[in-house]
Amino acid sequence: MTIKGLSESVDNIYLSTLSEILESIAPHHDLEPSLNAILEVLSKDLHFPRVFLAIMDPESERLKLSITHSPAKDYSVTYQPGKGVIGRVYESGKSVVIPRMADDTELINKAFSRSEEELRTSSYICVPITNTDSSGNREVLGTLSVDAPVMPMDNLLEHKQFLEVVASLISNQVSRLQEEMSMQAQLLSQGMMPGTMDMPPPSDFVATSKSMRQVLRQARQVGPSRATALLRGESGTGKELLAEAIHGCSPRREKPLVKLNCAALPAELVESELFGHQKGAFTGAYQNKRGLFEVANNGTLFLDEIGELSLDAQAKVLRAIQEKEIQRVGSEQPIAVDVRLICATHQPLETLLREGKFREDLFYRINVFPIFIPPLRERREDILPLAEQFLEVFAKEYDKEIKRISSPAIDLFTQYHWPGNVRELKNCIERAVLICEEEVIRTYHLPPTLQTAESTATDTSLSFGEAVAKFEQELLVDSLKKARGNMLQAARDLRVSYRIVNYKVKKYNIDVKKYAGGKKKK
């Protein structure tokens, strides 16, 4: 192979590796597994025997080897800034390349137990992972380092430059992992349960936006305690899912999570549902019945729409919280219960307090740890990940081969104000999957509330030619986005000539540059 051919081959490996890395750091992926996947990709594609990610622990002010991909099973190594290669790279913020480790062994941490053969046949590259804040200040978060086969210095320098690109790409993920490390240490210092910060959210819980990551962080903070959480937010924002997340990172997670929507039952039945009843307590009470407080004993009780409770039921809930005991309807015998309470409401409880519809003492009892879930229109970064997740679920449920959502349809999703929040988005995707007979969800598959005459080409005032032109424009925009602005590739995908694509782009005044540089869709 010629030198030029070899160079092109290496470039292709770099490009394919970058593509896999970009896929791994998609916002909806879990943090640590995605970083692990990146190290595995680097090892597999570029033949690095070992790949290490060391992150500065803000608490101890030492570098910790947080994630590794190597034949060895377990590392527990820390570094002081300025000591060893990793410490020096962290302190200086400059990359280091060692052509042969055997020639520089004092700089390599001996905790890795490399054999003499490995030291003789391996090179070492270490690059800093940096983050720049809004003021332009550069902060080193950690280091990315690899063992590589011995090779010419020019090739090692190419690897170094590529690793610097990777370090730049993963800096946000490393910054978030550093935050989680700090928060876990804080929880441990407060005597809370270790390991709860690493517990994943429910599988269908999406926290891409900064505001939702903060919500999830609050859930993980309150989870290990027995404090009552009050979840607030509009209907359909996901309060029940958040309650599951809190229960999932609590010491009670192996015990039942019992749920009740207080607005779903008539007021006269809510008390019986919550506290149970004795046989003969009222007409229709043919046998003893346990209430949900008893069912949830040693576990968690989730009361949705607690603002709908009657004042009598509120008084009994307050007693259950304070005295840790209840009485069944029609009985005077107290029953001890140990229940962790999570409440939710979309109503302004402060207004109900002023109107005398909600007890003040109960409000202060349940408002120990309030968490506000923002509406979907205020966290638009979550819309597409949620839509893609729902698409995957419903495509599987209805046995449809639908792979993605078209770019114009995505534009409609991001422009719509979503009064029904996540619940409305879920229903919208389910409807689209049901009526879609293609591999792509398009604008005309969406419900009328999202569609406009202009976006869907359904305005009856349009001529046949105009309607066709609108549809043609949507297909062209979708293909250009898929091809990352490459008109030649878009022409191949559409099975037309480049000349036609170029003509249509000019005809519809499409800005091709707008779609360049994005991640290529499969």
N, C-alpha and C positions, 0 to 999 in steps of 0.2 A: 504493500500500500504506500502511496506517495505521502510526503509530509503534509501536502494540502488535504489529501483524503483523510489522513489521521486527524488533522485539526478539525475537519468538518464532522468526523465521527464523534470526537470529544464534545464539540458544540451541541450535537444532537442529544448526547447523553445528558448534558447540562440542562437542555431545554425540557427533555422528558422528565428529568428529576424535579425541575422547578414546577412543572405542571402538577406532578403528584404532591409536592409540598403545598402548593396553593390550594389543592383540593383538601388537604389535611387540616389547613388552618381556616376553613370556612367557619363563619361566626357561630353557626348552630352546633358545631362539634364540641364535645367535652374537652376541657382544657388539657389535662395531663395526658389522656390517651392520644390526643392529636399531636402533642410534642413527642411522645414515644414513637408514634408512627413516622414522624419526620426523621428521627434518628435512624429508624429501621430502613427508611428509603435511602438515606445517605449511605448507610452501610452496604445495602444491596446493590444500588446502582453504580456507586463509585468504588466498590470493593475496599471499604474501610473496615478493618477487623474490629476496631473499637471506636465508638462515638460517645462523647461525654458532654453533658450540659451542667455547668456549675452556676448556681445563682446565689447572689449575696443575700444572706439572711439579715434583715434590718434589725432584729432583736439582738443577735450575738455579734453583728458586724463582722461576720466571717463568711467566706464562700463555702457553700455546701454542694457536694456532688449530688444533685437532686435527681437527675434522670440519666440512665446509661443504656447503651445497647452494645453488648459484648458477650463473649463466651462465658465470662465469669458471672456468677449468680448474684453476688451481693457486695456492694461497696458502701462503706460508711466513712466518708473522708471529708475533712474540712481543711480549708486553706486560710492562711493569714495573708491579707493584701501585701504584695511585695515579695512573698516567699514562694519559691518554685515557679515554674513557667506560668501556671494558671494565675498565681498571685501577682506575678509581674505584669502579665497582660491586663489583668483587672486594674492594677494601679496606674499603668501607663496609658491604657486605652489603645495600645498598638499591638498588631498581630505579630506572632513569632512563628518562624519555620525552622525546624531542626532536620537537616537532610538525613542524618543517621543517628538514631538514639544512642547507639553504643559509644558514639563520640562525645556525648554530652549527658551522661547518665546522672550527674549530680542535680540536673535541673528537672528530672522526671520523678514524680512521686513514686516511691518504691512500694506503696500500698497495693499497686495493681499486680504485683508479682509477675512481671513479664519475664519470660525465659531469656537465656543468653541468645538463643536463636532469634527470638522476636526483636531483641534490642539490636541485633546485627542486621536484620532484614527490614526494619521498620523506620519510617520517618514520622515526624510529629508536627502537627499544625494546630495552632491555637489562635482564635480570633475573639475580639471583645463583642459583647452584645450591648448596644447602646440605645438610649432613648433621648430624644430632644424635646424639651417642654416648650410651651407657647412663648417663653421669653428667649428661646434659642440656646438655653443652657444644655450641655450634653452630659448625660449621666450614664455611667457604666453599670449595667444591671447584673452582668455575669459574663461567662465565657462559653464558647462552643469549641471543642477540640476533638481531633481525630488522630488515630494511628493509621498511617498509610504505608503501602509498600514503598521501599526505596526506589526512587526514580530521579531523572534529571531535575535540576533546580527549576528550570523553566516550567516543567509540568507541575511541580509543587507550588510554584507561584500562581499558576492558573487555578489550582485547587483552592489556594488561599483566597484569591479574589472571589471565587464562587462561594466559598463559605462565608465571606463577609456579606455577600448579597443575601444568603440564607439567614444570617444573624440579624440583618436589617428587617427581613420579612417577619421573623418570629419575635421581634422585640416587644410587640404589644402583648403577645401571649405570655412571654416571660415576665413582663411587668405585672400582669394579672395573677400569675402563679406566685410571684413575690408577695403580692397583697394577701393572697390566701395563706401563705406561710406565716406572715405576720399576724393575721387574724387568728390562726390556729394557736399560735403561741400565746396570744392574748387570752383566748378561751381557757387554755391550760392553766395560765396564771390565776384565772378566776375560779379554778377548781371545776370547770365544766368538763364534760365527757370528751376524751381524746378521740380524734378520728372523725368527728361529726362533720368537720368542714370539708372533708374529702368525699363525703357521701354524695352520690349523684342525685340530681333532681329527678322527679318522675319522668318517665320516658317521653311523655307528650308535653313537658313543660319547656317552653322556649324562652331563653333570657339572652337575647342578642344585644338589645339596646342597653345603654348605660343605666337608664332608670330601672329596667327590669333586673339587671345584674345586682343593683343596689337592693331591690326587693328580695331577691334570692339570698343575698348576703345577710339581710336582716332576719330572714326566716332561719338561716343556719345559726345566727346568734341566739335567737330565742328558743330554738329547738331543744337544746340540751337541758334547759331549765324546766320548771313546772309552772312558770308564769303564764297567765291568761293572755292570749293574743287577740287583738281586735283587727280584723281585716276589713278595710274600707275601700270602696271603689264602685264604679258604675256596674250595672248588671252585665254579665257576660265577659268580665275582664279576667276571670280565672281564679276567683277566691277559693273555690273548692280545691283546685289543683295546688294552690299555695298551702292550704291546710294539710294536704297530703304530704307536701314537702316538709312542713314543720314536724308533723308526726313521724316522718321517715328518718329524721335526724335526731330523734329524741330517745331517751332510754326506754320509752314505752313502745318502740316501733314493732316489737314482736307481739304486742297486745292489740286488741281491736281498735280500729278507728270507726266510730259510729257517727252517722250523719243524719241530720234532720233539718228540713226546710220548714221553718216556722210559719211561712206564708202559705204552705201547701195544704194545711189542715185547718178545719174550723176551730175557733178559739176553745170550744167546749171539749174538743178531742185532744188538744195539744198537751194538756196536763196529764191525761191518761197515758199518752204516748211517752212523755218524758219520765213520769214517776211511777207508772203502772197503776193497777187497781186491784181491789179485792173482789172476789166473787160476790155478786149481789149489790155492789156499790151503786149501780144505776141500771136502768133498763138495758138489757143486752149484755150485761157483764156476767156471762155464764160460768166463768172460771177465773182463777187468779191470773194476772198478767204482769210480767216484769217490765219495768219502764227502761228507757234507753240509758238512764244513769246507771241502772244495775247492769245492763248489758255491757256498758263501756267501763265497768269497774276495772281499775288498774291500767286502763287504756286512755283514749282520747275521745271526747265528745265534741263534734263540730255542729254548732247551731247557726245555720244560715238564716239571714233575714231576721235577726234577733229583735229588731225594732217592731216586728209584728206581734210579739208576745203580749198577752193581756197583762194588766197590772197584777192580777192574782198570781199568774204563772211567773211573772218577774220576781215576786216576793219569794216564791218557793225555790226558784233558781238561785237567788241570793243566799237563801238558807243553806242550800246544798253546797255552795262555794264556801261559805263561812264555817258552817258546822260539820261539813263533810258527812252529812246524813240526809236522807229523804224519808218521806212517808207516802205510801201508796194511797191513791184515792179510795176513801172508804175504810182506811185503817189508821189506827193511832200508834202503831208499832214503828219506831224509827229503824231505818236500815242504813248501816254505815257504808259509804262509798268513797273510793279514792279515784277521782276522775280529773284529768287535765282538760280544761275547757278552751276551745278556740271558737270565737264568735265572728260573724261577718254581717255586714249590712251595706246597702247602697243608699240608705236614708241618712240625712243629717241628724244624728242623735241629739245634738245640742238644741235643735229646733223642737224636737219632741220633748226634751227636758223642760223648755220654757212653756210648752203647751200642756204640761202635766201628763203626757202620754208615756213617759218613760221615767223610771225611778232613778233619782240622782245617785243613791248609794250603789245601785247595781251598775250604773254607768262607770263609776270610779273603780268598781271591782273588776270589770271586764276590760277597761281601758289601760291596763298595765303596760302593754307593749303594742301600741297601734302601728299598723303597716298599711300604707296607702298604695294601691295598685293603680297606676295611671291608665287612662283610657287608651285604646289602640291608636287613635288619631294623634296622640302625643308621643308615640314611640313607633314611628313608621319603619324603623330598622327591623322591627319584629314581623312586619307584615309578610314579606316574601318567605323567610324561613318557616313561618307558621303555615302559609299557603302550600309550600312544598311538602311539609310534613303531612298535612291533611290530604294532599293529592296522593301521596304514597299509600296512606292508610285506606282511602276510599277506592283507589285503583285496584288494590289487592282485594278489598272486600267485594267489589263488584266485578272482579276478574276482567279488568280493562287494561290494555297495553298503552297507557298514557304515560309519556316520559317527562313532559315538562309543560311550562306555561309560556305562551308567546310574549314577546316584548311589549306589544301594545296592550295586552291584557294586564301585564305587570304594571304598566303605566296607569291603567284604570284603578288597579288595587291601591297604588300609592297615592292617587289623587282623591279617592273616595274618603268620606269623613267617618264611616263606620259607627253609626249610632248604636248598633247592637254589639259592638266590640268583637272579641274573639269568637263568640258564639255565632254571630252573623257571618263572619268570615268562614267558619267551618261549614255552616249551612250552604253558603255560596259555592264552596268547592265541591261539596257533595252533589249539589244540583248540576254543576258543570260536568262532573264525571259521569253522571247518569245520562246526560244527553249528548256527550261527546262521542263521536264515532271515529275520531282520528287519533294520532299519537301526541297531539298538542292541544292544550286548552287555549281557545282563541276568544276574542272579545264577544263574538256572537253566542258563545256558550254561557256567558255570565247573565245573571238576572237583570231585569229591566232597571232596577234601582241603580246599578252601576253603569249601565250602558247609556250612551248618548247617540243621537242620530249621526253625528259626525264620526264617532269612533267606530260604529258598527256598520255604517253604510246602509241603514235600514230606513232612512227618512224617505217617506213616500214621494216627496217632491224631487228626489233625485231621479235622473234618467237611468236607463239600464247601463249605459256607458259610464256614467259617473259612479254608480254603485260598484261596477266591476273595477274601476280605477281605485276606489277606496280599498277594496279587498286586495288588489295587486300591491298597493302601497304597504299594507300591513305585512304581507308575505315577504316583501323586499326588506323592510326594516328588521323583521325577525331573522332573516338569513344573514344580514349584515352584522347583527349583534352576535349571532352564533359564530360567524367567521371572524369576529373581532375587527370589523372594518375592512377586511380583505375582500375587495370586489371580485377578484378572480376566483377565490374560493366560494363566494356567494353565488357566482355564475355557475360553478360546478354543482353546487348543492341544488340550485333551482333548475339545472339542466338546460340552461340557455347560454347564449354567447356573452362574452365579456362586453361586447359592443352594446348589447341590449340593456345589460345591467347599468352600464355607464350612462346610457341615454335616459333610462328611467330615474336614476339618481338625480340627474339634472332636471328632468321634467317635474319631479315631485319636490325638488329643492331639499334633498336629504343631506344632512351634514354627516358624512362618513366618519370624520375624525372623532365624532361623539362616541362611536362604538369601538374605536381602536383601543387596544391595551387591556381589555377586559379578559376574564377567564373564559377560555373556549369551552363551549358546551358540548357534551357528548351526544 
